[in-house]
Amino acid sequence: MIQRLAIVGVGLIGGSLARALRAAEAVDQVIGCGRGLANLERARDLGVIDELSQDPGEAVAGADMVFIAVPLGAMRGVLEAIRDRLDPLAVVTDGGSVKGSVVADAIGVFGCTPLRLVPGHPIAGTEHSGVEASFAELYRNRRVILTPLPETAPDAVARVTAMWETCGAEVTCMSVAHHDEVLAATSHLPHMLAFGLVDALARMRENDEIFRYAAGGFRDFTRIASSSPVMWRDICLANREALSAMLARFGIEMADLAESIRRADGERLLAIFERAKAARDRYVDATRSE
């Protein structure tokens, strides 16, 4: 049981965590914090939070669990605001998509890695945002990656693990660097492709006609381009080394594909498509069996 949970950033991610823990009767009190008063009041009206505050330091006072769900660019400011108000035994975790920047911000604020900080990343979400988009089942059968440091207190890791498992998630641990490399390939790159494709088509003179005749495949592929621009700007900047390397590698693949098409190399194209289809089918089969 979490006695007092402070959520800094009561949107889709933070709101869904509160809803899931409430549904499981695993939290006694939820304090919501954010810059938008209207969103916080709506969260309270919906029963997602019990109390609200626009001051992170005030929100975390007396909390035994703190979850930070703000854009990566705002992470350091939140850590600075809560540093001197945290209970000595409070566990702090987050939902940021890049762990290297979170750890760097924490070290910059605290002077070292806090023993009770457990960097985390729930691999879940939708293209929608705000507390009204949150729902208790968001994390059910989804993965949550934790990236504790060698000095992280084991009981803090255990508490965060238990929290996410209560929400129905599968929790795994990996190093900070490995997490950022994996997410650059599996999450950040696809978002860049979606954003880039929509932007490129939107800037074409014939864009009205192009979008008018776009089929379901275009809608499905580009759905994630409706995600928060601010959040994804921060992710790109925070994970720029791993993501830029992945984009460069993908650029080589696209250049090879374009050259195969230009040369009318049917055998090469068939080999690429068959290899991709086999890999995608293996992935789908694996997820269905889990």
ZIVEN-V762863 format. One record per pair of residues at least 24 apart in sequence whose C-alpha atoms are under 10 Angstrom apart, sorted by the first residue. I is the first residue (numbers start at 1). GAP is how many residues later the second one is. Records with the same first field share a line. If there is no record, write none. Layout:
I->GAP + GAP
This chain:
1->24 + 25 + 26 + 27 + 158 + 161 + 162
2->24 + 25 + 26 + 27 + 28 + 61 + 62 + 63 + 157 + 161
3->24 + 25 + 26 + 27 + 59 + 60 + 61 + 62
4->24 + 25 + 26 + 27 + 56 + 57 + 58 + 59 + 60 + 61 + 62 + 86
5->24 + 25 + 26 + 27 + 44 + 54 + 55 + 57 + 58 + 59 + 60 + 61 + 62 + 85 + 86
6->24 + 25 + 26 + 27 + 43 + 45 + 46 + 47 + 50 + 52 + 53 + 54 + 55 + 56 + 57 + 58 + 59 + 60 + 61 + 62 + 86
7->24 + 25 + 26 + 27 + 42 + 45 + 49 + 52 + 53 + 56 + 58 + 59 + 60 + 61 + 62 + 63 + 86 + 87
8->24 + 25 + 26 + 27 + 44 + 45 + 46 + 47 + 48 + 49 + 51 + 52 + 58 + 59 + 60 + 61 + 62 + 67 + 70 + 86
9->24 + 25 + 26 + 27 + 30 + 31 + 45 + 47 + 58 + 59 + 60 + 61 + 62 + 69 + 121 + 122
10->24 + 25 + 26 + 29 + 30 + 33 + 38 + 39 + 42 + 57 + 58 + 59 + 60 + 119 + 120 + 121 + 122 + 124
11->28 + 29 + 32 + 58 + 59 + 117 + 118 + 119 + 120 + 121 + 122 + 123
12->57 + 112 + 113 + 114 + 115 + 116 + 117 + 118 + 119 + 120 + 121 + 122 + 123 + 126
13->54 + 55 + 56 + 57 + 82 + 109 + 111 + 112 + 113 + 116 + 117 + 118 + 120 + 121 + 122 + 125 + 126
14->34 + 53 + 54 + 55 + 56 + 80 + 81 + 116 + 117 + 120
15->28 + 33 + 34 + 54 + 114 + 115 + 116 + 117 + 118 + 119 + 120 + 121 + 123
16->32 + 109 + 115 + 116 + 117 + 118 + 119 + 120 + 121 + 122 + 123 + 151
17->31 + 50 + 105 + 117 + 118 + 119 + 120 + 121 + 122 + 146 + 147 + 149 + 150
18->29 + 30 + 31 + 49 + 116 + 117 + 118 + 149
19->27 + 28 + 29 + 30 + 115 + 116 + 117 + 118 + 119 + 148
20->28 + 114 + 115 + 116 + 117 + 118 + 119 + 120 + 143 + 144 + 146 + 147 + 148
21->27 + 115 + 142 + 143 + 145 + 146 + 147
22->25 + 26 + 27 + 114 + 145
23->113 + 114 + 143 + 144
24->112 + 142 + 143 + 144
25->141
26->137 + 140 + 141
27->38 + 136
29->34
30->29 + 33 + 35 + 36
31->27 + 28 + 29 + 30 + 32 + 35
32->24 + 27 + 28 + 35
33->24 + 25 + 26 + 27 + 35 + 36
34->25 + 35 + 36
39->91 + 92 + 93
40->90 + 91
42->88 + 89 + 90
43->87 + 88 + 89 + 91
44->87
46->85 + 86
48->83 + 84 + 86 + 87 + 88
55->26 + 27
56->24 + 25 + 26 + 27 + 29
57->24 + 25 + 26 + 27 + 28 + 29
58->24 + 27 + 28
59->26 + 27
60->24 + 25 + 26 + 27 + 30 + 32
61->24 + 25 + 26 + 29
62->24 + 25 + 26 + 27 + 28
63->24 + 26 + 27 + 28 + 29
64->24 + 25 + 26 + 27 + 28
65->24 + 25 + 26 + 27 + 28 + 91 + 94 + 95 + 98
66->24 + 25 + 26 + 27 + 28 + 51 + 94
67->24 + 25 + 26 + 27 + 28 + 51 + 52 + 53 + 93
68->24 + 25 + 26 + 27 + 28 + 51 + 52
69->24 + 25 + 26 + 27 + 52
70->24 + 25 + 26 + 161
71->24 + 25 + 26 + 157 + 159 + 160 + 161 + 162 + 163 + 164
72->24 + 25 + 26 + 27 + 29 + 30 + 33 + 158 + 159 + 160 + 161 + 162 + 163 + 164 + 165 + 166
73->28 + 29 + 32 + 157 + 158 + 160 + 161 + 162 + 164 + 165
74->31 + 157 + 160
75->26 + 27 + 30 + 31
76->25 + 26 + 27 + 28 + 29 + 30 + 31 + 32 + 33
77->28 + 32
78->27 + 28 + 31
79->26 + 27 + 28 + 29 + 30 + 31
80->25 + 26 + 28 + 29 + 30
81->28
83->26 + 27 + 31
84->26
88->28
89->26 + 27 + 67
90->26 + 27 + 66
91->24 + 25 + 26 + 27 + 62 + 64 + 65 + 66 + 68 + 69
92->24 + 25 + 26 + 27 + 28 + 64 + 65 + 68
93->24 + 25 + 26 + 27 + 28 + 53 + 55 + 63 + 64 + 67
94->24 + 25 + 26 + 27 + 28 + 52 + 66
95->24 + 25 + 26 + 27 + 28 + 29 + 49 + 50 + 51
96->24 + 25 + 26 + 135 + 139
97->24 + 25 + 26 + 48 + 82 + 83 + 86 + 87 + 90 + 91 + 134 + 135 + 137 + 138 + 139 + 141 + 142
98->78 + 79 + 81 + 82 + 83 + 85 + 86 + 90 + 136 + 137 + 138 + 139 + 140 + 141 + 142
99->47 + 48 + 49 + 76 + 77 + 78 + 79 + 80 + 81 + 139 + 140
100->47 + 75 + 76 + 77 + 78 + 79 + 80 + 138 + 139
101->75 + 79 + 134 + 136 + 137 + 138
102->74 + 136
103->44 + 45 + 46 + 73
112->39
113->36 + 37 + 38 + 39
114->35 + 37 + 38 + 39
115->33 + 34 + 35 + 36 + 37 + 38 + 39 + 41
116->32 + 35 + 36 + 37 + 38 + 39 + 40 + 41
117->30 + 31 + 32 + 34 + 35 + 36 + 39 + 40 + 43
118->28 + 29 + 30 + 31 + 34 + 35 + 36 + 38 + 39 + 40 + 41 + 42 + 43
119->26 + 27 + 28 + 29 + 30 + 33 + 38 + 41 + 57
120->24 + 25 + 26 + 27 + 28 + 37 + 40 + 41 + 51 + 52 + 53 + 56 + 59
121->24 + 25 + 26 + 50 + 58
122->24 + 42 + 47 + 48 + 49
123->46 + 47 + 60 + 64
124->45
125->102
126->97 + 98 + 100 + 101
127->96 + 97 + 98 + 99 + 100 + 101
128->96 + 98 + 99 + 100
129->97 + 98 + 99
136->31 + 32
137->30 + 31 + 32
138->29 + 30 + 31
139->25 + 26 + 27 + 28 + 29 + 30 + 31
140->24 + 25 + 26 + 27 + 28 + 29 + 30
141->24 + 26 + 27 + 28 + 29 + 149
142->25 + 26 + 27 + 28 + 29
143->25 + 26 + 27 + 28 + 29
144->25 + 26 + 27 + 28 + 29
145->24 + 25 + 26 + 27 + 28 + 29 + 30 + 31 + 34
146->25 + 26 + 27 + 28 + 29 + 30 + 33
147->25 + 26 + 27 + 28 + 29 + 30 + 31 + 32
148->25 + 26 + 27 + 28
149->25 + 26 + 27
150->25
177->65
178->64
180->58 + 59 + 60 + 61 + 62 + 63
181->58 + 60 + 61 + 62 + 64 + 65
182->60 + 61
183->56 + 59 + 60
184->51 + 52 + 55 + 56 + 57 + 58 + 59 + 60 + 61 + 62 + 63
185->57 + 58 + 60 + 61 + 62 + 65
187->56
188->44 + 47 + 48 + 51 + 54 + 55 + 58 + 59
189->47 + 53 + 54 + 55 + 57 + 58 + 61
190->31 + 32 + 34 + 35 + 57
191->30 + 31 + 32 + 33 + 34 + 35 + 36 + 41
192->32 + 33 + 40 + 44 + 51 + 55
193->28 + 29 + 31 + 32 + 54 + 57
194->24 + 26 + 27 + 28 + 29 + 30 + 31 + 32
195->27 + 28 + 29 + 30 + 31 + 32 + 34 + 37
196->26 + 29
197->24 + 25 + 28
198->24 + 25 + 27 + 28
199->26
